[in-house]
Amino acid sequence: MDPVIKINPGGSKWDIRQKVWDYIEEKNLANFPRPVHNRIPNFKGAFAACAKVSELQAFIHTSEVKVDPDKPLEGARLAVLQVARKTLLVPTPRLRTGLFNRITPPQGASKEQLRICSSSQGVKDFSVPVGLDAKIKIDLMVVGSVAVSEKGFRIGKGEGFADLEYGMMASMGAVNESTVVVTVVHDCQVMDIPEDLMGSHDLTVDYILTPTRVIKTDCQLPKPRGIIWNKLDTEKLQKIPILKKLRALEEQAGKDVTLGAAPVATGAGLHASQPKRQTRRRPRPNTQQDAEGESSQDSRLEKRIEGEPKARQHLTRMSKESRGDGKAGNEQETGKTIKGKSRGNTKEQVPEEGGNEVKSQRKLHLSVTTVYLGGIPAGLRVSELKTALREREATPLRLTWQGAQHRAFLDYSDPQAADQALEALQGLSLNGHSLQAELAKSQRGGRKSGHFSRRPKPAAAPKSEESAPDAKSDATEKTEQ
């Protein structure tokens, strides 16, 4: 099969990444999260491609399997958990506190519980750290890629974690030349990568799984045999504490652990093609506990597990000048507080990945359509619902959580998006309870969603066969933006 993405002669790894990300976006080949830039793309058909891992002979005879935490590899994590006597290992998020976490599902876990364990929420709730002194032998590992060649040359998203993790595992004796490395990608991500782009620290792969093919690479390049210290600098050492421990151990063993110089960013250098991540400073609130007993900081950490940088894009700002005489009215409407937080600013709603941090309400477009979700079982956590919505590609602009009333309201950008979400949510079952999804009453009555009235007195818990109430007509326990 000829590659659909052609690489320009003399192109760099960042040129290749940009071509892949642009192509996937242009052809609409990705699921949530979007855009795919600076991510391992969650391509359409990823789950089917991941299922092929269980057909590999190397998988059948393994006992310890490591799978990266990227969203498109969720199907591979589930495949490992569904097979008895196989242990699933995932990298510790950003390698901050260790190298591995072992996923330990509850005894007698149902299929739904295993699915949760395979998600980012499961990594958070059902994993146990594995110490450096643990004797682990990984037989097979599954990694994400941005681009890969049929010769086994792999390009990641540019942070170097997969390469570094493998080097660290090799130093620990957890992997060796017999460890099988598998990557799961869309067919368009398979291309001719020049060998001269590969370095001694780059991880190569033995199998490529796509929605249509299983490719055995017979790669001739060796995998990293340990940590190449002169490829690292003091900044990387500070960011990854476990590296300090490994460096001390190797120094005691008499190995050369001299670090390299920090890279110098230049206008025309390697980093010129790499989009710089931007972070927004926000006032530090008092630590607030949500209905799950989690702090906002913990919720934000959950999203880092997937290794997916926030690629939030600002929509057109509604400046004070453009608002003219209506400024005071808008500020009055949007300056309402939720749990003591108020910014008094008006922005168009942006879909945001993750976080149970309660934020101020923002004015939504009048075309926003609200879906009522009823039958939420007692004890269900908002993060579990959010995970289910993401997996069904029904992530709303905003989620209003009313767990005590066994319901939630989901705001979508327009009626078409709401209809697609309704279709995706049909048959949704969580913790053994079927949930009911339908348009909120206000949509049927012609009143536009996204309009917030003043809070009435809290309503009593609904009866078991309650019909969909007006969108957000009762006291709101939690508003997700």
C-alpha positions in Angstrom: 0.0 0.0 0.0 1.5 3.3 -1.1 1.7 5.9 1.7 -0.9 8.8 1.3 1.4 11.3 3.1 4.6 12.0 1.2 7.6 13.2 3.0 9.7 16.0 1.5 13.4 15.3 1.0 15.4 16.7 3.9 12.3 17.1 6.0 12.7 16.9 9.8 10.7 14.9 12.3 8.7 18.1 13.1 7.9 18.5 9.4 6.5 14.9 9.4 4.5 15.5 12.5 2.9 18.6 11.1 2.0 16.9 7.9 0.3 14.0 9.7 -1.6 16.3 12.1 -2.7 18.6 9.3 -3.8 15.6 7.1 -5.8 14.0 9.9 -7.6 17.3 10.6 -8.3 18.1 7.0 -9.7 14.7 6.3 -11.7 14.6 9.6 -10.1 11.2 10.6 -10.0 11.8 14.3 -12.3 11.5 17.3 -12.2 13.5 20.5 -9.9 15.1 21.6 -9.5 17.6 18.8 -7.5 19.2 17.3 -4.9 16.4 17.1 -1.9 18.7 16.9 0.7 17.9 19.6 -1.1 14.7 20.4 -1.0 11.0 19.6 -4.1 11.2 17.3 -7.2 9.4 18.5 -8.1 8.3 15.0 -11.4 6.8 13.9 -11.2 3.0 14.0 -8.7 3.0 16.8 -10.7 0.5 18.9 -10.9 -2.0 16.1 -7.2 -1.7 15.4 -6.4 -2.2 19.1 -8.5 -5.4 19.2 -6.0 -7.0 16.8 -3.3 -7.0 19.5 -5.0 -10.1 21.0 -4.5 -11.9 17.7 -0.7 -11.6 17.9 1.2 -14.7 19.0 3.4 -12.5 21.0 0.4 -11.3 23.0 -1.0 -14.8 23.6 2.2 -15.9 25.4 2.7 -12.8 27.4 2.0 -12.2 31.1 3.2 -8.6 31.7 2.0 -6.1 29.1 2.7 -2.3 29.2 0.3 0.0 27.3 0.8 3.7 27.0 -2.0 5.9 28.4 -2.9 7.6 25.1 -6.6 7.8 24.3 -6.4 5.7 21.0 -4.8 2.8 23.0 -7.7 2.4 25.3 -8.9 -0.6 23.3 -5.5 -2.3 23.8 -5.7 -1.7 27.6 -9.1 -3.2 27.6 -7.9 -6.2 25.6 -5.2 -6.9 28.3 -7.7 -6.6 31.2 -10.2 -8.9 29.6 -7.7 -11.8 29.4 -7.1 -13.7 32.7 -3.6 -13.9 34.1 -2.3 -10.9 32.3 -1.0 -7.9 34.1 -1.5 -4.4 32.7 1.2 -1.8 33.4 0.9 1.8 32.4 3.5 4.6 32.7 3.2 6.8 35.7 1.8 10.1 34.5 4.6 12.3 33.1 7.0 10.0 35.0 6.7 12.4 38.0 6.6 9.9 40.8 7.8 6.6 39.3 8.0 4.5 36.2 5.0 2.1 36.3 1.5 1.8 37.7 -0.1 -1.6 37.8 -3.9 -1.6 37.0 -5.7 -3.8 39.5 -9.4 -4.2 38.7 -11.8 -5.0 41.5 -12.5 -8.7 42.1 -15.1 -10.1 39.7 -15.1 -6.9 37.7 -17.9 -6.6 35.1 -17.2 -5.7 31.5 -18.3 -2.1 32.3 -15.9 -1.9 35.2 -13.1 -3.2 33.1 -13.9 -0.6 30.5 -13.6 2.1 33.2 -10.3 0.6 34.3 -8.9 0.9 30.8 -9.8 4.6 30.7 -7.9 7.5 32.2 -10.2 7.4 35.2 -9.3 3.8 35.7 -5.6 4.7 35.6 -6.3 7.1 38.4 -8.6 5.0 40.6 -7.5 1.4 40.0 -3.7 1.6 39.7 -0.9 0.9 42.2 2.6 2.3 41.8 5.4 -0.2 41.1 8.7 0.5 42.8 12.1 0.7 41.1 13.2 -2.4 43.0 10.3 -4.5 41.7 11.4 -7.5 39.5 9.3 -6.9 36.4 9.8 -8.5 33.0 7.7 -6.9 30.2 7.0 -9.3 27.4 5.0 -6.9 25.1 4.4 -3.2 25.1 2.0 -1.0 23.1 3.0 2.6 22.2 1.3 5.4 20.4 2.8 7.1 17.4 2.4 10.1 15.2 4.1 8.4 12.2 5.7 5.0 11.6 7.3 3.2 8.7 6.9 -0.4 7.6 10.6 -0.8 8.5 9.7 0.0 12.1 10.9 3.5 12.3 8.7 5.5 14.7 8.1 9.2 15.4 6.2 10.2 18.5 4.7 13.6 19.4 8.0 15.1 20.2 8.2 14.9 24.0 10.5 11.9 24.0 8.6 10.0 26.8 8.2 6.7 25.0 11.9 6.6 24.1 13.0 7.6 27.6 10.6 5.2 29.2 12.1 2.3 27.2 15.6 3.4 28.1 14.7 3.5 31.8 13.0 0.1 31.6 16.1 -1.3 29.8 18.3 0.1 32.6 16.1 -1.7 35.2 16.2 -5.0 33.3 12.4 -4.8 32.7 12.8 -5.1 28.9 15.3 -6.7 26.6 15.8 -7.6 22.9 13.0 -10.2 23.2 10.4 -7.6 24.3 7.9 -7.1 21.4 6.9 -3.4 20.7 3.6 -2.8 19.0 2.1 0.5 17.8 -1.4 1.3 16.8 -2.0 3.9 14.1 -4.3 5.0 11.2 -3.3 3.7 7.8 -2.4 7.3 6.8 0.2 7.4 9.5 2.2 4.7 7.9 4.8 6.3 5.6 8.4 6.1 4.4 10.5 7.6 7.1 14.2 8.1 6.3 16.5 6.0 8.4 18.9 9.0 8.9 16.2 10.7 11.1 16.5 7.9 13.6 18.8 8.3 16.6 20.3 5.8 19.0 17.7 6.8 21.6 14.7 6.3 19.3 12.4 3.4 20.0 11.5 1.2 17.0 8.5 -1.1 16.7 8.1 -4.8 15.7 4.4 -4.7 14.7 2.1 -2.0 13.3 -1.7 -2.4 13.8 -4.1 -0.3 11.6 -7.8 -0.6 11.0 -7.0 -2.6 7.9 -3.6 -4.2 8.4 -1.2 -6.0 10.7 2.3 -5.2 9.6 5.4 -7.1 10.9 8.3 -4.8 10.4 11.4 -7.0 10.9 13.1 -3.8 12.0 16.9 -4.0 11.7 17.7 -1.1 14.0 18.5 -1.9 17.6 16.3 -0.6 20.4 17.8 1.6 23.2 19.8 -0.6 25.6 19.5 1.9 28.4 19.4 5.6 29.2 21.6 7.7 27.0 22.6 10.3 29.6 24.3 12.7 27.2 20.9 13.1 25.4 19.5 14.5 28.6 20.1 17.8 30.4 19.6 19.1 33.9 16.2 20.6 33.1 14.9 17.1 32.1 16.4 15.7 35.3 14.6 18.2 37.4 11.3 17.5 35.7 11.5 13.7 36.1 12.6 12.9 39.7 12.9 9.2 39.0 15.8 9.9 36.6 17.8 11.3 39.5 17.4 7.9 41.3 18.4 5.9 38.3 21.3 8.2 37.6 22.6 7.7 41.1 22.3 3.9 40.8 24.1 3.9 37.5 26.8 6.2 38.8 27.4 3.8 41.7 27.7 1.0 39.2 30.5 2.9 37.5 28.6 4.0 34.3 29.2 7.3 32.5 26.2 9.5 33.5 27.5 12.8 32.1 24.6 15.0 31.0 24.4 16.8 27.7 24.1 20.6 27.3 20.6 22.1 27.3 19.3 22.7 23.7 19.3 26.3 22.6 16.1 27.4 20.9 16.7 29.5 17.8 14.4 31.1 15.4 15.3 28.7 12.6 16.1 25.7 14.8 14.3 22.6 15.6 11.8 24.3 17.9 10.7 26.7 15.3 8.3 24.1 13.9 7.1 23.0 17.3 4.0 24.9 18.6 4.7 26.3 22.0 2.2 25.4 24.6 0.5 28.3 26.2 -0.8 28.3 29.7 -3.2 30.8 31.2 -2.7 32.0 34.7 -5.9 32.0 36.8 -6.6 33.0 40.3 -5.8 30.2 42.7 -9.0 29.3 44.5 -9.4 27.7 47.8 -9.3 24.0 47.4 -12.8 22.9 46.6 -14.1 19.3 46.9 -16.5 18.1 44.3 -19.2 15.5 44.8 -16.5 12.8 44.4 -14.3 14.1 47.2 -11.7 15.1 44.7 -10.0 18.5 44.6 -9.8 20.5 41.5 -6.1 19.9 41.3 -6.7 16.2 41.3 -9.2 16.5 38.5 -6.6 18.4 36.4 -4.0 15.8 37.1 -6.4 13.1 35.8 -6.4 14.7 32.4 -2.6 14.8 32.2 -2.6 11.0 32.5 -3.6 10.7 28.9 -0.5 12.7 27.9 -2.6 14.9 25.9 -1.7 18.6 26.1 -4.6 21.0 26.2 -5.0 22.4 22.7 -7.8 24.8 23.7 -8.4 27.4 21.0 -9.9 30.8 21.9 -12.9 31.6 19.8 -13.6 35.2 18.8 -13.4 37.4 21.8 -16.4 39.6 22.5 -14.6 42.8 23.3 -16.0 45.6 25.3 -15.9 47.8 22.3 -18.0 45.5 20.2 -20.6 45.3 23.0 -21.2 49.0 23.1 -24.1 50.1 25.2 -24.9 46.5 26.1 -21.8 46.2 28.2 -23.4 46.8 31.6 -26.2 44.3 30.9 -23.9 41.6 29.7 -21.6 42.0 32.7 -24.5 41.9 35.0 -25.7 38.7 33.5 -22.4 36.9 33.3 -21.0 38.2 36.5 -23.0 35.8 38.7 -21.0 33.7 41.0 -20.8 29.9 41.4 -19.4 28.7 44.7 -17.9 32.1 45.4 -16.1 32.6 42.1 -16.9 35.4 39.8 -15.0 37.0 36.9 -17.7 39.2 35.3 -16.4 38.5 31.8 -18.3 37.2 28.8 -16.7 34.6 26.5 -18.1 32.2 23.9 -18.1 28.7 25.3 -15.2 26.5 24.4 -15.3 22.7 24.8 -12.7 21.9 27.5 -11.2 18.6 28.2 -11.5 17.5 31.7 -11.4 19.1 35.1 -14.1 19.1 37.8 -13.1 22.6 38.8 -16.2 24.7 39.2 -16.0 27.9 37.1 -18.1 30.9 36.5 -20.9 30.6 34.1 -20.2 32.0 30.7 -22.8 33.2 28.3 -23.6 30.6 25.6 -24.8 31.1 22.1 -28.6 31.2 21.8 -28.4 28.2 19.5 -27.1 26.0 22.3 -29.3 23.0 22.8 -29.7 21.2 26.1 -30.0 17.4 26.5 -31.6 16.0 29.7 -29.9 12.8 31.1 -31.9 11.0 33.7 -31.7 7.8 35.7 -28.2 8.5 37.0 -27.6 5.9 39.7 -26.7 6.9 43.3 -23.0 6.9 43.9 -22.0 7.6 40.3 -19.3 10.2 40.1 -19.3 13.0 37.6 -15.9 11.9 36.2 -17.4 8.5 35.4 -20.2 10.2 33.4 -17.7 12.5 31.7 -15.6 9.4 30.7 -18.6 7.7 29.2 -19.6 10.8 27.3 -16.1 11.1 25.8 -16.1 7.5 24.8 -19.4 7.9 23.0 -18.1 11.1 21.4 -20.9 13.1 23.1 -18.8 15.5 25.0 -20.9 18.6 25.7 -19.9 22.3 25.8 -21.0 22.3 29.5 -22.2 19.6 31.9 -24.6 20.6 34.7 -24.4 17.9 37.4 -27.4 17.3 39.7 -26.4 13.9 41.1 -28.8 14.2 44.1 -31.7 14.5 41.7 -30.2 11.6 39.6 -29.8 13.7 36.5 -27.6 16.0 34.5 -28.0 18.5 31.7 -25.7 18.6 28.7 -25.3 21.7 26.6 -24.4 21.3 22.9 -23.5 23.9 20.3 -26.6 23.5 18.2 -29.6 21.2 17.6 -27.7 19.1 15.2 -24.9 18.4 17.7 -27.6 17.6 20.3 -29.3 15.1 17.9 -25.9 13.4 17.3 -25.4 13.2 21.1 -28.9 11.8 21.7 -28.2 9.1 19.1 -24.8 8.3 20.7 -26.3 8.1 24.2 -29.1 5.6 23.4 -28.6 2.5 25.4 -26.1 4.1 27.8 -25.8 2.1 30.9 -23.6 2.9 34.0 -23.2 0.8 37.1 -25.9 -1.5 35.9 -28.5 1.3 35.4 -29.9 2.4 32.1 -29.8 6.2 31.6 -32.5 8.1 29.6 -31.4 10.8 27.2 -33.8 13.3 25.6 -34.1 16.9 24.8 -34.9 19.0 27.9 -38.4 20.4 28.1 -37.3 23.9 27.4 -36.1 22.8 23.9 -39.5 21.4 23.1 -41.3 24.5 24.3 -39.2 26.7 22.0 -37.2 28.5 24.7 -33.5 28.6 23.9 -31.0 26.7 26.0 -28.1 28.5 27.4 -30.4 31.2 29.0 -30.0 31.0 32.7 -32.7 32.2 35.0 -32.2 33.0 38.7 -31.9 30.1 41.0 -35.2 28.9 42.5 -35.4 27.1 45.8 -33.9 23.6 45.6 -36.3 21.0 44.3 -37.0 17.7 46.0 -35.5 14.6 44.5 -37.5 13.4 41.5 -39.7 10.4 41.3 -38.3 7.3 39.5 -40.4 8.0 36.4 -39.8 11.7 36.2 -40.0 13.3 32.8 -37.3 15.6 31.6 -37.6 18.9 33.5 -36.7 22.3 32.3 -33.0 22.7 31.6 -31.3 23.7 34.8 -34.5 24.8 36.4 -33.5 23.4 39.8 -30.6 24.2 42.1 -27.5 23.3 40.3 -25.0 21.2 42.3 -22.1 21.5 39.8 -21.6 23.2 36.5 -18.8 21.8 34.2 -17.5 24.0 31.5 
